[in-house]
Amino acid sequence: MLLTAAACSPPRSATVPAMPPRAPAADLLETMRITVPAADNRAVSFTNKAAAYYFTQTHATDHPEWAWFEGLNVAKNRVFGGYDLFVGEQKLDNRQAQVAVWPQKLVRRHGPALTEELWLLDDKNLLEIALTGTDGPVGLALKGEKVTLLRTAAGVAYFSAREGDYRIAVAPRRPGPIMVQGPRVTAAGEGFYVGVGTTEAAAEALVREGQTQGAALRQTRTARLHQLLRTNTYVQADDDSLTLALRWLATTTDQLVTRQQGDGIYAGLPWFNEYWGRDEFISLPGAVLVTGEFATARRMLLAFAQYQQLDPSSRFYGRVPNIVNPTSIDYHTTDGTPRFVIGLQDYVRYSGDTTLIRQLYPNVRASIEGALRYWVDAQGYLLHEDNETWMDARDAHHVAYTPRGTRANDIQALWYEQLQAGAAFAAYLHDADAATRWAALAARVKSHFARDFRTLQHAYLADRLDHQDRPDFTFRPNQLYALDLVDDAEFRRQVVRQSWQELVYPWGVASLSAHDPRFHPYHLAPELYHKDAAYHQGTIWLWNNGVAMQRMLEAGQTETAYQLFANMNRQALTRGVVGGLGENMDAYPRPGQRWPKLTGTYLQAWSNAEQLRVWYQYFLGIRPDLTRSELTLAPRLPAAIAQLNYHFKIGEGLVTASYQRGPAATHTYRFPATFTARVVVDVAPFAPATVAVVPGSVLELTVTEARLSCRLRDEQGRTLDRQVVTPSSARVALQQQNDAFFAGTHFAMPLDVQQHPVINPPKK
């Protein structure tokens, strides 16, 4: 059965505002308002871009997993658990409020007159809680066990923290006297500032700064978000939902890019407010490279390099950490290190900053030589423990729920890329011996992989080779990452189609085929099994959507890929955390529901980042390699998009681009005065064309069924180059083969729940 478009879309429950065709730059944030009905009661969070985040729900903070983190959290400490507001003696009831959320603030309207605004201000552990519409006294009561009054002085109340060695200062927005009764601070004026510091003096300094500089602090936060949206990530499509989703995804991803321990990316909120090597470098392209935050990416790479294990006697020699948080560093991951090296290569390709190659080459060398010393077998494969891949859940006895030792297919693909990147760096720095050795080992890995991970009995790749060298053909999405080790085009098509129809649901990619007896249709079903037993045994992982869409787009199946992309955009706008994507979902909807339950973190970096990466790299087709002074433009836009204006940053310059669909579709790229490169135009089914772009030039592509016209003009409009390309017979034939093979491809369909042994165990 082919799911219809309606069946493939998440339910529309929230109000998504219509957007004007051309919003002025100053109004971009205002257009992003999302109104949340009380029935939806969505998660909302903001970070201060340093080490703090604030979590709440729009109407009642009652989520069974997330509510424990309500309030302000600093460096993994729950400082206080939210607040209650009072007008006189009347406590305001959030459940009755009208609520709207913007990237910079949350607003609740309590009745016809009262308006509450919540801000977490940039770079400071400082909340502003404004309450306007009353002339009477207003009160604020912080929530949380151990949050108790210490003393009052000069219009400031000082409280202890729920966790951590912090002090909390509460003061009215307008300086003046306060009255404290139990946890409630009452004052005349228009709300409060709440500051958190390691001392009372530090906390007081924050609320005093709010009282004197509040408007400027709000403007700083607003201006930063405006700058992000109107420059590097600017997008305006004829599809309002697409425009709004991409803008929100850019801002919710940005809030996870923090400076808790050097620059890094929170893996996810609420409980992963720390840096994970795996998550950080999976997220790097979509979080900071496609969005042009190159200086931030550079600092991230340097920060993580400081934590690399450089003791040659350690079995983790050369590894970057699995987890970096304020209290510990852990090295039990094998994929974080290859992704660190690949991330460095991606950074250099986007930024053109080759100076970082020389600076981090010792770290690259240690990453490879450490692996060769301790973790590489006779065939050249990278070895690892059962729980050292992204499928890392273990039970109470530290036994892996999904053992993937000792050679998982995705790990070998990453190792292959790490070796190739290392060889390229070595060649750049004239380390000929390392370049030769590492390139030869990469070729060896690829040669062995084609033999060891395939059999005639299976039309897909083995998920791993186990401890006894036996291939394990459990059907998982990891094989999609390993296809770069496979040259057989027919086999690749088979893998992509089977993966899509067996693992890719309209709501995301499952971690195990439903035909496997270990498949768990629900992530959170405590009456049936522990949640970690389901974590990688069926549960949806939204970050895998990226590679699933990428493989479809590589096969020319744009419309199929875009169905999943549009579904995720709709989910970001209408379900879960406002404007973002979470970690997991149940594989199946619960009885009577159209869409599965969201589980795991409410905001997950790699879920957001992979949605953005695929948009830029594969739908827009922007793939730079400034190490070769080359930019590939390979747009694959779906029929749903008729008009598009957008920006992207390459090197030190910003490219402004547009697209207009029609009988002759046009793509226009305006290059900055600092940009010189060889542009490869890759528009199927035409043969690639190469255009030498000069500073300030404009490249216009005009596409019909019969020809591709490439015209390069200078700033005065004079033609510098004109090429007309006709369809390539080889590419036409390949596309026909792909189209025929993928005809009728559909999303995976839930089976009868009672068919799954974990739900209905066979009788003994």
C-alpha positions in Angstrom: 0.0 0.0 0.0 1.3 3.4 -1.0 0.7 5.9 1.8 -1.1 9.0 0.6 0.2 12.5 1.1 -2.3 13.1 3.9 -1.3 9.9 5.7 2.3 10.9 5.5 1.9 14.2 7.2 1.9 14.8 10.9 -1.4 16.0 12.4 -1.9 19.8 12.3 -2.7 20.8 15.8 -0.9 24.1 16.3 -1.5 27.4 14.6 1.2 28.1 12.1 1.2 31.8 11.1 1.0 32.8 7.5 4.0 34.7 6.3 4.2 37.7 4.0 5.9 37.0 0.6 8.7 39.3 1.4 9.2 40.1 5.1 11.5 43.0 5.8 14.8 41.9 7.5 13.9 43.8 10.7 10.7 41.8 11.0 12.0 38.3 10.5 11.7 37.4 14.2 8.2 38.8 14.4 7.1 36.6 11.5 8.2 33.5 13.4 5.6 33.7 16.2 4.1 30.3 16.9 0.9 30.2 18.9 0.4 27.1 21.0 -3.1 25.9 22.0 -3.5 24.7 25.6 -4.3 21.2 24.3 -0.8 21.0 22.8 1.2 22.2 25.9 4.5 22.2 24.0 8.0 22.2 25.3 9.9 25.5 25.2 13.6 26.1 25.9 16.2 28.8 25.5 19.9 28.8 26.2 22.1 31.7 27.1 24.8 30.5 24.6 27.1 29.8 27.5 26.3 27.1 30.1 22.7 27.7 31.0 19.3 26.8 29.6 15.7 27.4 30.8 13.0 24.8 30.2 9.3 25.0 30.6 6.1 24.0 28.9 3.7 26.5 27.5 0.8 25.8 29.8 1.7 23.1 32.4 5.1 21.6 33.0 4.0 18.0 33.5 5.9 15.9 31.0 6.8 12.5 32.7 10.5 12.8 31.6 11.2 16.5 31.1 9.4 18.1 34.0 12.2 17.2 36.4 14.3 19.7 34.5 11.9 22.6 34.7 13.4 26.0 35.3 17.0 27.2 35.1 19.8 24.7 34.6 23.5 25.7 34.7 26.4 23.4 33.8 24.2 20.3 34.5 22.9 21.7 37.8 19.1 22.2 38.2 19.3 25.6 40.0 15.6 26.2 40.5 12.4 24.6 39.2 10.6 27.4 37.4 8.4 30.0 39.0 4.8 31.1 39.8 3.6 34.6 39.3 1.1 36.5 41.4 -1.0 39.7 41.1 -1.9 40.6 44.6 -2.8 37.3 46.2 -4.0 35.7 43.0 -1.6 33.2 41.4 -1.7 33.3 37.6 -2.9 30.0 36.0 -0.7 29.2 32.9 -3.2 26.6 31.9 -5.7 29.3 31.0 -3.2 31.6 29.2 -2.9 32.4 25.6 0.7 31.5 24.7 3.0 32.4 21.8 6.7 31.6 21.3 9.4 33.4 19.4 13.1 32.3 19.1 14.0 35.0 21.6 11.2 34.8 24.1 8.0 33.3 25.4 4.8 35.3 26.0 1.7 34.4 28.0 -1.4 36.5 28.0 -3.4 36.1 31.2 -6.8 37.4 30.5 -7.4 40.6 28.5 -4.8 42.8 30.3 -1.9 40.9 31.8 1.1 40.0 29.6 4.0 37.9 30.8 7.3 37.8 28.9 10.1 35.4 29.6 13.7 36.0 28.3 17.0 34.2 29.0 19.6 36.8 28.1 22.7 36.0 26.1 26.0 35.1 27.9 24.5 35.6 31.3 22.7 33.5 33.9 20.0 36.1 33.9 16.2 35.7 33.4 13.9 38.6 32.8 10.3 37.9 33.7 8.2 40.9 32.7 4.6 41.3 33.8 2.7 44.2 32.4 -0.9 45.3 32.5 -1.4 45.9 36.3 -0.7 48.8 38.6 -0.8 46.6 41.7 1.9 44.6 43.4 3.2 41.5 41.6 4.9 38.5 43.1 7.2 35.8 42.0 7.9 32.5 43.8 10.8 30.3 42.7 10.0 26.6 42.8 12.3 23.7 43.8 13.3 21.7 46.9 16.2 23.4 48.7 15.4 26.8 47.1 15.1 28.7 50.3 15.5 32.3 51.4 18.9 33.2 52.7 18.4 36.9 53.3 17.3 40.2 51.8 19.2 43.4 51.4 18.7 46.6 49.4 15.8 45.4 47.4 17.3 42.0 46.5 16.3 38.6 47.9 18.9 35.9 48.0 18.1 32.2 47.8 20.0 28.9 47.9 20.0 26.6 44.8 18.3 23.3 44.3 21.6 21.8 43.0 25.1 23.1 42.8 27.1 25.7 44.7 25.1 28.7 43.4 23.3 31.7 44.8 20.1 33.1 43.3 19.3 36.8 43.4 15.7 38.1 42.8 15.0 41.7 42.3 12.2 43.8 40.7 12.8 45.0 37.1 12.5 48.6 38.5 14.7 49.1 41.6 12.6 49.5 44.7 11.6 47.8 48.0 10.5 44.2 48.2 8.6 42.1 50.6 9.3 38.4 51.1 6.8 35.8 52.5 8.1 32.3 52.3 9.3 31.7 48.7 7.4 34.7 47.3 9.0 38.0 46.5 6.5 40.9 46.1 7.2 44.3 44.6 5.7 47.2 42.8 6.7 47.4 39.1 6.6 45.2 36.1 8.2 41.9 36.9 11.5 40.6 38.1 15.1 39.7 37.2 16.5 36.4 38.5 20.3 36.1 38.4 22.4 33.1 39.3 26.1 33.2 40.3 28.6 31.3 42.4 28.4 34.1 45.0 25.7 36.5 46.2 27.7 39.3 44.9 27.9 37.8 41.4 24.2 37.1 41.4 23.4 40.6 42.6 25.6 42.1 39.9 23.5 40.3 37.3 20.1 41.6 38.5 21.6 45.1 38.9 22.8 44.9 35.3 19.3 43.9 34.3 17.8 46.8 36.1 20.0 49.3 34.3 20.7 47.6 31.0 17.7 45.4 30.4 16.6 46.9 27.1 20.1 46.7 25.8 20.5 43.1 26.8 17.2 42.2 25.1 18.4 44.0 22.0 21.7 42.2 22.0 19.9 38.8 21.9 17.4 40.0 19.3 20.1 41.5 17.1 22.2 38.3 17.2 19.2 36.2 16.0 18.3 38.8 13.4 21.9 38.7 12.1 21.8 34.9 11.8 18.5 34.9 10.0 19.0 37.7 7.6 22.6 36.8 6.5 24.0 33.3 6.5 20.7 31.4 6.9 18.4 33.8 5.1 15.6 31.9 3.3 12.3 33.0 1.8 10.2 30.5 -0.2 6.8 30.7 -1.8 5.9 27.9 0.7 5.3 29.6 4.0 5.6 26.4 6.0 9.1 25.6 4.5 10.3 29.2 5.2 9.1 29.1 8.8 10.4 25.7 9.5 13.9 26.4 8.2 14.1 29.6 10.1 13.1 27.9 13.3 15.4 25.0 12.8 18.3 27.5 12.3 17.5 29.2 15.6 16.8 26.1 17.7 20.0 24.6 16.4 21.9 27.8 17.2 20.7 27.7 20.8 22.6 24.3 21.2 25.9 25.9 20.1 27.3 26.9 23.4 30.4 27.8 25.4 30.1 25.5 28.4 33.6 24.1 28.2 35.1 25.9 25.3 32.9 26.1 22.2 30.7 23.0 21.6 27.3 21.7 20.8 25.0 20.4 23.5 24.0 16.9 22.4 20.4 17.4 23.4 18.1 18.9 26.0 17.1 18.5 28.8 19.6 15.9 30.0 22.4 16.0 27.4 23.5 19.5 28.2 27.1 18.5 27.6 29.4 17.7 24.6 29.6 14.3 23.1 32.3 13.6 20.5 30.0 11.5 18.3 27.1 14.0 18.5 29.2 17.0 18.1 30.8 16.0 14.8 27.7 14.4 13.4 26.1 17.8 14.0 29.0 20.0 12.9 28.1 20.3 9.2 24.4 21.1 9.7 24.9 23.2 12.9 27.8 25.5 11.9 29.2 24.8 8.5 26.2 25.0 6.2 25.1 28.0 8.3 28.5 29.8 7.8 29.6 29.9 11.4 33.2 29.0 10.5 34.9 30.8 13.4 32.7 28.8 15.8 33.5 25.6 14.0 37.2 26.3 14.3 37.0 26.9 18.0 35.0 23.7 18.4 37.7 21.6 16.7 40.4 23.2 18.8 38.4 22.8 22.0 37.8 19.1 21.4 41.5 18.5 20.4 42.5 19.6 23.9 40.6 16.6 25.3 42.2 14.0 23.0 43.9 11.2 24.8 47.6 11.7 23.9 49.2 9.2 26.3 50.7 6.5 24.0 50.5 3.9 26.7 46.7 4.3 26.9 44.5 1.9 24.9 42.5 5.0 24.0 45.6 6.7 22.6 44.4 9.1 19.8 40.7 9.0 20.7 38.6 12.1 21.3 36.2 11.8 24.2 32.8 10.3 24.0 31.5 12.7 26.7 32.9 16.0 28.0 31.0 17.5 30.9 32.0 19.7 33.9 32.7 16.6 36.1 34.1 13.9 33.8 35.6 12.9 30.5 34.9 9.5 29.0 36.6 7.9 25.9 34.4 4.9 25.3 33.4 5.6 21.8 35.0 4.6 18.5 33.1 6.8 16.0 33.7 10.2 17.6 37.4 10.2 16.6 36.9 9.5 12.8 34.1 12.1 12.8 36.5 14.6 14.4 39.0 14.1 11.6 36.2 14.2 8.9 34.9 17.3 10.6 38.2 19.0 10.2 38.2 18.2 6.5 34.7 19.5 6.2 35.6 22.7 8.0 38.6 23.3 5.7 36.5 22.6 2.6 33.9 25.2 3.6 36.1 27.9 5.1 39.3 27.6 3.0 41.2 27.9 6.3 44.1 25.5 5.6 46.1 26.9 8.6 44.1 24.6 10.9 45.4 21.5 9.0 48.9 22.3 10.2 47.8 23.1 13.7 45.8 19.9 14.2 47.8 17.5 12.1 49.5 16.1 15.3 46.0 15.2 16.5 45.1 13.6 13.2 48.3 11.6 13.2 47.7 10.4 16.8 44.1 9.5 15.9 45.3 7.1 13.2 48.4 5.8 14.8 46.6 5.1 18.1 44.0 3.1 16.2 46.7 1.2 14.3 48.5 0.4 17.6 45.5 -0.8 19.6 42.4 -1.2 17.5 43.1 -2.4 13.9 42.9 -6.1 12.9 44.9 -8.0 10.2 42.4 -7.0 7.5 42.8 -3.3 8.4 39.3 -3.0 10.0 38.8 -0.7 13.0 37.8 -2.8 16.0 35.6 -1.7 18.9 33.6 -3.0 21.8 30.0 -3.9 21.6 28.7 -0.6 22.9 31.2 1.8 21.3 29.0 2.8 18.3 26.0 5.1 18.3 23.9 2.1 19.4 25.4 2.1 22.8 22.6 1.2 25.3 23.6 -1.2 28.1 21.7 -2.9 30.8 22.3 -2.7 34.6 25.1 -5.2 34.2 26.8 -3.2 31.5 25.8 -5.7 28.8 25.0 -4.2 25.4 21.4 -4.4 24.4 22.5 -4.2 20.7 26.0 -5.7 20.6 27.8 -4.5 17.4 31.4 -5.6 18.2 33.8 -6.0 16.8 33.5 -4.4 13.3 30.3 -2.5 12.6 29.7 -1.5 9.0 29.2 2.2 9.7 32.4 2.3 11.7 34.4 0.8 8.8 33.0 3.5 6.5 34.0 6.2 9.0 37.5 4.6 9.4 37.9 4.6 5.6 36.9 8.3 5.4 39.3 9.1 8.3 42.2 7.4 6.5 41.4 9.2 3.3 41.2 12.6 5.1 44.4 11.9 7.0 46.2 11.0 3.7 45.0 14.2 2.2 46.2 16.2 5.1 49.6 14.4 5.0 50.0 15.1 1.3 49.2 18.8 1.9 51.9 18.9 4.5 54.4 16.9 2.4 54.4 13.9 4.8 54.7 11.5 1.9 55.2 8.4 4.0 52.0 8.8 6.0 50.0 9.8 3.0 51.1 6.6 1.2 50.5 4.3 4.1 47.1 5.7 5.1 45.8 5.8 1.5 46.9 2.2 1.0 45.2 1.1 4.2 42.0 2.9 3.1 42.1 1.0 -0.2 42.6 -2.2 1.7 39.6 -1.6 4.0 37.4 -1.0 1.0 38.6 -4.1 -0.8 38.0 -6.4 2.2 34.7 -4.8 3.0 33.2 -5.7 -0.4 34.1 -9.3 0.3 33.3 -9.7 4.0 30.1 -7.7 4.4 28.2 -9.2 1.4 26.9 -12.7 0.6 24.8 -14.0 -2.3 22.0 -14.8 0.1 21.5 -11.2 1.2 20.6 -8.1 -0.9 21.9 -5.8 1.7 25.1 -5.4 3.9 25.9 -7.2 7.1 25.5 -4.9 10.1 28.8 -6.1 11.6 31.4 -8.8 11.8 31.2 -10.4 15.2 33.9 -11.7 17.5 34.1 -14.9 15.5 34.4 -13.1 12.2 30.8 -14.1 11.3 28.7 -11.5 9.4 25.5 -10.4 11.3 22.8 -9.6 8.8 20.5 -7.8 11.2 18.7 -5.2 9.1 19.5 -1.8 10.4 19.9 1.8 8.9 23.7 1.7 9.6 24.2 0.2 6.1 23.2 3.5 4.5 26.3 5.1 6.0 28.5 2.2 4.6 27.4 2.5 1.0 30.4 4.7 0.1 32.4 1.5 0.4 30.3 -0.1 -2.3 30.8 0.6 -6.0 28.1 -1.8 -7.3 25.3 0.6 -8.5 22.6 -2.1 -8.7 23.4 -3.3 -5.2 23.3 0.2 -3.8 19.8 0.7 -5.4 18.6 -2.5 -3.7 19.9 -1.4 -0.3 18.4 2.1 -0.6 14.9 0.9 -1.7 14.8 -2.0 0.9 15.9 0.4 3.6 13.3 3.0 2.7 10.4 0.5 2.6 11.4 -1.4 5.7 12.9 1.2 7.9 11.8 4.7 6.8 8.4 5.5 8.2 6.6 8.8 7.4 7.9 10.0 10.8 11.5 8.9 10.6 14.0 6.0 10.4 13.6 3.0 12.6 16.7 1.4 14.2 15.6 -2.1 13.3 13.4 -3.8 10.8 9.9 -4.7 12.0 10.4 -8.2 10.6 13.1 -8.8 13.2 11.8 -10.8 16.2 13.6 -8.3 18.5 11.7 -5.3 17.1 10.1 -3.1 19.7 7.2 -1.0 18.3 7.2 1.4 21.3 10.1 3.1 23.0 8.4 3.9 26.3 6.3 0.9 27.3 7.4 0.2 30.9 4.6 -2.3 31.4 6.3 -4.4 28.7 10.1 -3.8 28.8 12.8 -1.4 29.8 13.0 1.6 27.5 16.7 0.9 26.7 15.8 -2.5 25.4 13.8 -0.6 22.7 16.3 2.3 22.3 18.0 0.7 19.3 15.7 -2.1 18.6 13.0 -0.3 16.6 12.8 3.1 18.1 12.9 6.0 15.5 16.0 8.1 15.4 15.4 11.3 13.6 19.1 12.0 12.9 19.1 9.0 10.5 16.6 10.8 8.3 19.5 12.7 6.9 21.3 9.9 5.3 18.1 8.2 4.2 17.1 11.4 2.3 20.6 11.8 1.0 20.7 8.4 -0.6 17.3 8.9 -2.2 18.5 12.3 -3.6 21.7 10.7 -4.9 19.5 8.3 -6.8 17.5 11.2 -8.3 14.4 10.5 -6.2 13.8 14.1 -5.1 10.1 13.9 -4.5 10.3 10.8 -2.4 13.0 12.3 -0.2 11.0 15.6 0.1 8.0 13.8 1.6 10.1 12.9 4.6 11.7 16.4 4.7 8.4 18.2 4.7 7.0 15.9 7.4 9.9 16.8 9.7 9.4 20.5 9.0 5.7 20.2 9.9 6.6 18.3 13.1 9.0 21.1 14.1 6.2 23.6 13.7 3.4 21.7 15.3 4.6 19.0 17.7 7.1 18.6 20.5 9.5 21.4 21.3 8.6 24.7 19.6 10.6 25.0 16.4 12.9 21.9 16.7 13.2 18.2 16.4 13.7 15.7 19.3 15.8 12.6 19.7 13.4 9.7 19.2 9.8 8.5 18.5 8.0 5.3 18.9 8.2 3.2 15.8 4.4 2.9 15.7 1.6 5.2 16.6 -0.3 4.1 19.7 -3.8 2.7 19.1 -6.2 5.4 17.9 -3.3 7.9 17.0 -2.1 9.0 13.6 1.4 10.0 14.6 3.8 8.2 17.1 4.7 9.5 20.5 7.8 11.7 20.7 10.4 10.3 23.2 13.9 11.0 24.3 15.2 14.5 24.5 12.8 17.2 23.4 15.6 19.0 21.3 18.4 16.9 19.8 21.3 18.6 18.0 21.9 15.9 15.3 18.2 15.7 14.5 18.1 19.4 13.7 21.5 19.5 12.1 20.9 16.6 9.7 17.7 18.3 8.5 19.6 21.5 7.8 22.6 19.6 6.2 20.4 17.8 3.7 18.6 21.0 2.8 21.8 22.8 2.0 24.0 20.0 0.6 21.5 18.0 -1.3 18.2 19.9 -2.0 20.1 23.1 -2.7 23.1 21.1 -3.7 25.8 23.4 -2.2 29.0 21.4 -1.7 32.2 23.4 -1.5 35.8 22.2 -1.5 38.0 25.3 -1.1 41.1 23.1 -0.7 40.7 22.7 -4.5 39.2 26.2 -5.0 36.0 24.4 -6.1 32.3 24.7 -5.5 29.8 22.2 -6.7 26.2 23.5 -7.3 23.9 20.5 -7.8 20.3 21.7 -7.0 17.6 19.0 -6.6 14.5 21.0 -5.7 11.1 19.4 -5.5 8.0 20.4 -7.4 6.5 21.9 -4.2 8.9 24.8 -4.4 8.2 27.3 -7.1 10.2 30.3 -5.9 13.1 30.6 -3.5 15.5 33.3 -2.3 18.4 32.3 0.0 21.9 33.0 1.2 24.9 30.7 1.9 28.4 31.5 3.1 31.5 30.1 1.4 35.0 31.1 2.7 34.8 34.7 3.7 31.9 35.7 1.4 28.2 35.5 1.3 26.5 34.2 -1.9 22.9 35.4 -2.6 20.9 33.0 -4.6 17.4 32.6 -6.1 15.3 30.0 -7.9 12.3 30.4 -10.1 10.4 27.4 -11.4 8.8 27.6 -14.9 9.0 26.1 -18.4 12.6 27.4 -18.2 13.6 27.1 -14.5 16.3 29.6 -13.4 18.9 29.4 -10.6 20.8 32.6 -10.0 24.0 32.9 -7.8 25.5 36.3 -7.0 29.1 35.9 -5.8 30.8 38.3 -3.4 33.8 40.5 -4.3 36.1 38.2 -2.4 35.2 34.9 -4.2 37.2 33.2 -6.9 36.6 29.6 -7.7 35.9 26.9 -10.2 32.2 26.2 -10.1 31.0 22.7 -11.2 27.4 22.9 -12.3 25.8 19.5 -11.8 22.2 19.5 -12.9 20.9 16.1 -13.9 20.6 14.7 -16.6 23.1 17.1 -18.2 26.8 16.6 -18.2 28.6 18.6 -15.5 29.8 22.1 -16.7 32.7 24.0 -15.2 32.6 27.8 -14.9 35.5 30.0 -13.7 33.8 32.4 -11.3 35.4 35.8 -10.7 34.8 38.3 -7.9 31.4 40.0 -8.0 30.1 37.9 -10.9 26.6 36.5 -11.3 26.0 32.9 -12.5 22.6 32.2 -14.1 21.5 28.7 -14.9 18.5 28.2 -17.2 17.1 24.7 -17.3 14.7 23.2 -19.8 14.2 19.5 -20.7 16.4 19.9 -23.7 19.3 22.0 -22.5 21.1 23.7 -19.6 22.4 27.2 -20.2 25.1 28.6 -18.0 25.8 32.3 -18.3 28.4 34.2 -16.2 28.1 38.0 -16.0 30.2 40.6 -14.4 29.0 43.4 -12.1 28.1 45.5 -15.1 26.0 42.8 -16.7 28.6 41.9 -19.4 28.8 38.3 -20.4 32.0 36.6 -19.3 31.2 33.0 -20.2 28.2 31.2 -21.8 27.9 27.5 -22.1 25.0 25.4 -23.4 24.9 21.8 -22.2 22.7 19.0 -23.6 21.6 15.9 -21.8 24.2 13.3 -21.2 23.1 10.0 -22.7 24.9 8.1 -19.9 23.1 10.2 -17.2 19.8 9.9 -19.0 20.2 6.1 -19.0 21.2 6.0 -15.4 18.2 8.2 -14.3 15.9 6.0 -16.3 17.3 2.9 -14.5 16.9 4.6 -11.1 13.4 5.8 -11.9 12.3 2.4 -13.0 13.8 0.7 -10.0 12.4 3.1 -7.5 8.9 3.4 -9.1 6.3 2.7 -6.5 8.7 3.0 -3.5 6.7 3.7 -0.4 7.3 4.4 3.3 7.5 1.5 5.7 4.1 0.5 7.1 3.4 -0.6 10.7 2.5 -4.2 11.1 -0.1 -5.7 13.4 1.4 -5.0 16.9 0.4 -8.5 18.1 2.7 -10.0 15.5 5.7 -8.8 17.4 7.1 -11.3 19.9 8.1 -8.5 22.4 4.4 -7.6 22.6 2.9 -11.0 22.3 5.5 -13.6 23.3 5.0 -17.1 21.9 3.5 -19.6 24.3 5.8 -22.1 25.8 
